[in-house]
Amino acid sequence: MHSVGSILTHPSAAVEAYIQSPTVSSFHIGNLTIHFYAIMILLGIIVAVWLTAKRWKALGGTFDQILDLTIISVPCGIVGARLYHVITTPDRYFGPDGNWVDIFKIWNGGLGIWGAVFLGALGAWAWCRHRHYPMALLADCLAPALLIAQAIGRWGNWFNQELHGSCTTLPWGLILNESALELPMENAGTCPITGPYHPTFLYEMIWNLIGAALLLGMTSFIRKRFKAGSAFAFYVMWYTLGRTWIELLRVDPAVWVLGLRINVWVSICVFVAAAVVFVILQRKGSTTKRLSALLTRVTAYEAKIEAGKISHKEVSSQLESERKAQADEEKAIRKQRHEALVAERQAYEDAKKRVLARKHEQKAAHEAEEDEEKDD
């Protein structure tokens, strides 16, 4: 297997640096076939769980809580990712040359991130609601971990020789092996059938790692300046921004809508939705400090449940009472702010009226003086 940056003479040029596709995509242990695509996905999940747990524990949670959430959300995410891929590329499975049985062969590639995020988040939300964990806090802890997991997972596309871009003359172009030459392409360009092509998997990996580094480096600033859930909104906006331009380079078959690949439209719509959610969070969301205090209390209650000092029903009742009290407090604060704004507005209007009245009096006095001068 050649490594990234191998040097080889290629028909399209003299001696160039390029990225050579691997010659294998799997290996065998007895009768068991292990796919590198699956290994990359698994490695990404492991790293994401570790990093999310580390950030979660710093806010008052435990590793076991993240492990339970992982057991629920990862299977949901995988199912959602596969469903999204099948829905957005139906010809591969239901077209003239398609085979619907291939839907279940996920080791061949084909996982859509937005399906994973949607169903995975839905599963996580259901569990958080059941266990009284603050979902916004979990989303913020998960945001940079997701980007790193996606970056690792993109190497699975390299092993499968899929999801590359159009032809390129750049020195880091991707060269395909003979085994990938039968893969369908759209508007690939005029280079030889083996490439070189834009290594879009590499572009996305780098983009995701930059985003993860920014989120990790700005964690303290985001938590102090913005409401809980904002880091996840930033993650969505960052990823969709990159996915839009990267998607425009890809040549794998896709559904086209109004001249653009469907994933481009999805990225644009999700970016706008994330921006709207971010604005709403700043107005109606809770602070990270408040939700961290809630998580700390929930963790303490769970310890008491395990020790048999309190029942789960009693905990639910207590937390529900606290939630209602907090909601009433926030409602009262919003009411006070509204009344203060109304009072400020009224004071401004009153002052404006006084100024206008004074100007009117001055004008009337000035006109009266002019009239007197004319009489004289």
Backbone hydrogen bonds, N-H to C=O, Kabsch-Sander energy under -0.5 kcal/mol:
donor,donor_aa,acceptor,acceptor_aa,energy
5,G,18,Y,-0.8
6,S,3,S,-1.5
8,L,16,E,-1.4
10,H,14,A,-1.2
13,A,10,H,-2.0
16,E,8,L,-1.1
16,E,14,A,-0.6
18,Y,6,S,-1.6
19,I,173,G,-3.0
20,Q,3,S,-0.6
20,Q,18,Y,-0.7
21,S,175,I,-2.0
27,F,34,I,-2.4
29,I,32,L,-2.8
32,L,29,I,-1.9
34,I,27,F,-3.5
34,I,32,L,-0.6
35,H,33,T,-0.6
36,F,25,S,-2.3
37,Y,25,S,-0.6
39,I,35,H,-1.8
40,M,36,F,-2.6
41,I,37,Y,-2.0
42,L,38,A,-2.8
43,L,39,I,-2.9
44,G,40,M,-2.4
45,I,41,I,-2.2
46,I,42,L,-2.3
47,V,43,L,-2.3
48,A,44,G,-2.4
49,V,45,I,-2.7
50,W,46,I,-2.3
51,L,47,V,-2.6
52,T,48,A,-2.7
53,A,49,V,-2.5
54,K,50,W,-2.0
55,R,51,L,-2.1
56,W,52,T,-2.7
57,K,53,A,-2.7
58,A,54,K,-1.2
59,L,56,W,-1.1
60,G,57,K,-1.5
61,G,56,W,-2.1
66,I,62,T,-1.2
67,L,63,F,-2.5
68,D,64,D,-2.5
69,L,65,Q,-2.0
70,T,66,I,-2.4
71,I,67,L,-2.1
72,I,68,D,-1.3
73,S,69,L,-3.2
74,V,70,T,-2.3
76,C,72,I,-1.0
77,G,73,S,-2.8
78,I,74,V,-2.5
79,V,75,P,-2.2
80,G,76,C,-2.5
81,A,77,G,-2.7
82,R,78,I,-2.2
83,L,79,V,-2.5
84,Y,80,G,-2.4
85,H,81,A,-1.9
86,V,82,R,-2.5
87,I,83,L,-2.6
88,T,84,Y,-2.3
89,T,85,H,-1.3
92,R,89,T,-1.0
93,Y,90,P,-1.4
94,F,90,P,-3.2
95,G,91,D,-1.3
98,G,95,G,-1.2
99,N,92,R,-1.1
102,D,99,N,-2.0
103,I,100,W,-1.5
104,F,101,V,-1.6
105,K,102,D,-1.3
106,I,104,F,-1.4
108,N,105,K,-1.6
109,G,106,I,-1.8
112,G,81,A,-2.6
113,I,111,L,-0.5
115,G,112,G,-0.5
116,A,112,G,-1.7
117,V,113,I,-2.8
118,F,114,W,-2.3
119,L,115,G,-2.3
120,G,116,A,-2.0
121,A,117,V,-2.3
122,L,118,F,-2.2
123,G,119,L,-2.4
124,A,120,G,-2.3
125,W,121,A,-3.0
126,A,122,L,-2.1
127,W,123,G,-1.9
128,C,124,A,-2.9
129,R,125,W,-2.6
130,H,126,A,-1.8
131,R,127,W,-2.4
132,H,128,C,-1.1
133,Y,128,C,-1.9
135,M,133,Y,-0.7
138,L,134,P,-1.8
139,A,135,M,-2.6
140,D,136,A,-1.8
141,C,137,L,-2.0
142,L,138,L,-2.1
143,A,139,A,-1.6
146,L,142,L,-2.6
147,L,143,A,-1.5
148,I,144,P,-1.9
149,A,145,A,-2.5
150,Q,146,L,-2.7
151,A,147,L,-2.0
152,I,148,I,-2.3
153,G,149,A,-2.6
154,R,150,Q,-1.6
155,W,152,I,-1.4
156,G,153,G,-1.7
157,N,153,G,-0.6
157,N,154,R,-0.8
158,W,154,R,-1.0
159,F,155,W,-1.9
160,N,156,G,-1.8
161,Q,157,N,-0.6
161,Q,158,W,-0.8
162,E,157,N,-2.1
165,G,198,H,-3.4
166,S,249,L,-1.3
167,C,188,A,-3.4
168,T,196,P,-2.0
173,G,170,L,-1.6
174,L,197,Y,-3.5
175,I,19,I,-2.9
176,L,194,T,-3.0
180,A,177,N,-1.7
181,L,178,E,-1.3
183,L,180,A,-1.5
186,E,251,V,-2.5
195,G,192,P,-2.3
197,Y,174,L,-1.9
198,H,166,S,-2.7
200,T,198,H,-1.9
202,L,199,P,-1.2
203,Y,199,P,-1.8
204,E,200,T,-2.5
205,M,201,F,-1.9
206,I,202,L,-2.4
207,W,203,Y,-2.5
208,N,204,E,-2.7
209,L,205,M,-2.2
210,I,206,I,-2.3
211,G,207,W,-2.1
212,A,208,N,-2.6
213,A,209,L,-2.4
214,L,210,I,-2.2
215,L,211,G,-2.4
216,L,212,A,-2.6
217,G,213,A,-2.6
218,M,214,L,-1.9
219,T,216,L,-1.0
222,I,218,M,-2.9
223,R,219,T,-2.4
224,K,220,S,-1.8
225,R,221,F,-2.7
226,F,222,I,-2.6
228,A,286,S,-2.7
230,S,227,K,-1.7
233,A,229,G,-1.7
234,F,230,S,-2.6
235,Y,231,A,-2.2
236,V,232,F,-2.4
237,M,233,A,-2.4
238,W,234,F,-2.9
239,Y,235,Y,-2.8
240,T,236,V,-2.5
241,L,237,M,-1.9
242,G,238,W,-2.0
243,R,239,Y,-3.0
244,T,240,T,-1.8
245,W,241,L,-1.1
246,I,242,G,-2.2
247,E,243,R,-2.6
248,L,244,T,-1.2
249,L,246,I,-1.4
250,R,246,I,-0.7
250,R,247,E,-0.8
251,V,164,H,-1.6
255,V,88,T,-1.0
257,V,260,L,-3.3
260,L,257,V,-1.6
262,I,255,V,-2.6
264,V,261,R,-1.2
265,W,261,R,-1.4
266,V,262,I,-2.5
267,S,263,N,-2.2
268,I,264,V,-2.3
269,C,265,W,-2.6
270,V,266,V,-2.8
271,F,267,S,-2.3
272,V,268,I,-2.1
273,A,269,C,-2.4
274,A,270,V,-2.7
275,A,271,F,-2.1
276,V,272,V,-2.2
277,V,273,A,-2.5
278,F,274,A,-2.4
279,V,275,A,-1.9
280,I,276,V,-2.3
281,L,277,V,-2.8
282,Q,278,F,-1.6
283,R,279,V,-1.0
283,R,280,I,-0.6
284,K,280,I,-2.9
285,G,281,L,-2.5
288,T,223,R,-0.5
291,L,287,T,-2.1
292,S,288,T,-2.5
293,A,289,K,-1.7
294,L,290,R,-1.8
295,L,291,L,-2.6
296,T,292,S,-2.2
297,R,293,A,-1.9
298,V,294,L,-2.5
299,T,295,L,-2.6
300,A,296,T,-2.0
301,Y,297,R,-2.5
302,E,298,V,-2.4
303,A,299,T,-1.8
304,K,300,A,-1.7
305,I,301,Y,-2.3
306,E,302,E,-2.4
307,A,303,A,-1.5
308,G,305,I,-1.2
309,K,304,K,-2.6
310,I,304,K,-0.8
315,V,311,S,-1.9
316,S,312,H,-2.4
317,S,313,K,-2.3
318,Q,314,E,-2.5
319,L,315,V,-3.0
320,E,316,S,-2.2
321,S,317,S,-2.0
322,E,318,Q,-2.2
323,R,319,L,-2.5
324,K,320,E,-2.4
325,A,321,S,-2.4
326,Q,322,E,-2.6
327,A,323,R,-2.7
328,D,324,K,-2.6
329,E,325,A,-2.3
330,E,326,Q,-2.8
331,K,327,A,-2.4
332,A,328,D,-2.4
333,I,329,E,-2.3
334,R,330,E,-2.6
335,K,331,K,-2.3
336,Q,332,A,-2.4
337,R,333,I,-2.5
338,H,334,R,-2.4
339,E,335,K,-2.7
340,A,336,Q,-2.5
341,L,337,R,-2.4
342,V,338,H,-2.6
343,A,339,E,-2.6
344,E,340,A,-2.6
345,R,341,L,-2.6
346,Q,342,V,-2.6
347,A,343,A,-2.6
348,Y,344,E,-2.4
349,E,345,R,-2.5
350,D,346,Q,-2.7
351,A,347,A,-2.5
352,K,348,Y,-2.5
353,K,349,E,-2.4
354,R,350,D,-2.2
355,V,351,A,-2.4
356,L,352,K,-2.5
357,A,353,K,-2.8
358,R,354,R,-2.5
359,K,355,V,-2.5
360,H,356,L,-2.5
361,E,357,A,-2.4
362,Q,358,R,-2.6
363,K,359,K,-2.6
364,A,360,H,-2.6
365,A,361,E,-2.7
366,H,362,Q,-2.5
367,E,363,K,-2.5
368,A,364,A,-2.2
369,E,365,A,-2.3
370,E,366,H,-2.1
371,D,367,E,-2.1
372,E,368,A,-2.1
373,E,369,E,-2.3
374,K,370,E,-1.9
375,D,371,D,-2.1
376,D,372,E,-2.1
